[in-house]
Amino acid sequence: MIQTVLGKIAPEELGVCSAHEHLSIDLSRVKKDPDTIFDDEQGMREELEDFYRLGGRSMVEVTNDGMGRDALVLKRLSEATGVHLITCTGFYKDPFIPEYAGDWKAEQFAHHFIKEATEGIADTGILPGVIGEVGTSKNEMKPIEKELLIGAAIAGVETGLPVTTHTTLGTLGFEQVQLLTKQGLPVDQIIIGHQDLNPNKEEVLSVLETGAYIAFDTIGKNNYRPDGERSDFLLDFINRGFERQILLSADLTRKSHWKKNGGPGYGLVLESFIPKLKEAGVSDSILQQLLIVNPSRAFSIREGSYCQHTIQPI
């Protein structure tokens, strides 16, 4: 089953899924930029309705505590639009981790994530369906980030929830997999984020070869990397037989990304990127794999996973 803000659904109900998005977010504490605050609920609804119009049926919302998470807003949006929304437990990375958790160790992170996963977020009664996005810095895993990822892995083993990560500009993806699996987290329960930002193909292939999912989840952010390069890598990975491990999304984090403000909107992948893949010869069956089948597997809860777990030495 898959846990949404409105309850559990069967994997086949998920439909076309955007695997890494933000609807209610506030990064201004660190970014000092009002463009990084989504505080327009009606605007969120209109953007989601456009996503639905284009064929989108579900979205994994990875805004966690410290980034502006609002589970009740997500519940209202899902009820209003019919889009399945999956919310998260977790913390992002340094310096976005909330002050109260700034010196936590792995067991404290794990306890917090397990509590939210089993009892709900605050007093909302809403259960998260994923642990994430938990991350590392550019080419560096800071001590607090290491503890955070270990805690996420422990919680993933305990709850059966998938763990989705942030890699800064695509770096340290392989190292994240190593750290997470060392704690006993199954590799098919791991989604390594932002791998479309890494221009080093061998590094991305090393992640795919572990068996983990990877996310091409910053599609459209050509200021970081041209979409042409993204699609070239993606086509190569498909030709190598890795199409069962790839997820797609756009990772909108600014008001200026919304259609109403002149941006591409949440339907970007469906409206512009998928047609280009079709033109390049990608079959409908593989597109369905990327958009529907892979997310339905990646975000399914591993039933019967609740157990005691001992932290392994690093």
JOWOUR-V935220 format. One record per residue. SS is DSSP state (helix for helix, strand for strand, loop for the rest). Layout:
ss
SS
SS
This chain:
ss
loop
strand
strand
strand
loop
loop
strand
strand
strand
loop
helix
helix
helix
loop
loop
loop
strand
strand
strand
strand
strand
loop
loop
loop
loop
strand
loop
helix
helix
helix
helix
loop
loop
helix
helix
helix
strand
loop
loop
loop
helix
helix
helix
helix
helix
helix
helix
helix
helix
helix
helix
helix
helix
loop
loop
loop
loop
strand
strand
strand
strand
loop
loop
loop
loop
loop
loop
loop
loop
loop
helix
helix
helix
helix
helix
helix
helix
helix
helix
helix
helix
loop
loop
strand
strand
strand
loop
strand
strand
loop
loop
loop
loop
loop
loop
loop
loop
loop
helix
helix
helix
loop
loop
loop
loop
helix
helix
helix
helix
helix
helix
helix
helix
helix
helix
helix
helix
helix
helix
loop
loop
loop
loop
loop
loop
loop
loop
loop
loop
strand
strand
strand
strand
strand
strand
strand
strand
loop
loop
strand
loop
loop
helix
helix
helix
helix
helix
helix
helix
helix
helix
helix
helix
helix
helix
helix
helix
helix
helix
loop
loop
strand
strand
strand
strand
strand
strand
helix
helix
helix
loop
loop
helix
helix
helix
helix
helix
helix
helix
helix
helix
helix
loop
loop
loop
loop
helix
helix
helix
strand
strand
strand
loop
loop
helix
helix
helix
loop
loop
loop
helix
helix
helix
helix
helix
helix
helix
helix
loop
loop
loop
loop
strand
strand
strand
strand
loop
loop
loop
loop
loop
loop
loop
loop
loop
loop
helix
helix
helix
helix
helix
helix
helix
helix
helix
helix
helix
helix
helix
loop
loop
loop
helix
helix
helix
strand
strand
strand
loop
loop
loop
loop
loop
loop
helix
helix
helix
loop
helix
helix
helix
loop
loop
loop
loop
loop
loop
helix
helix
helix
helix
helix
helix
helix
helix
helix
helix
helix
helix
loop
loop
loop
loop
helix
helix
helix
helix
helix
helix
helix
helix
helix
helix
helix
helix
helix
helix
helix
loop
loop
loop
loop
loop
loop
loop
loop
loop
loop
loop
loop
loop
loop
loop
loop
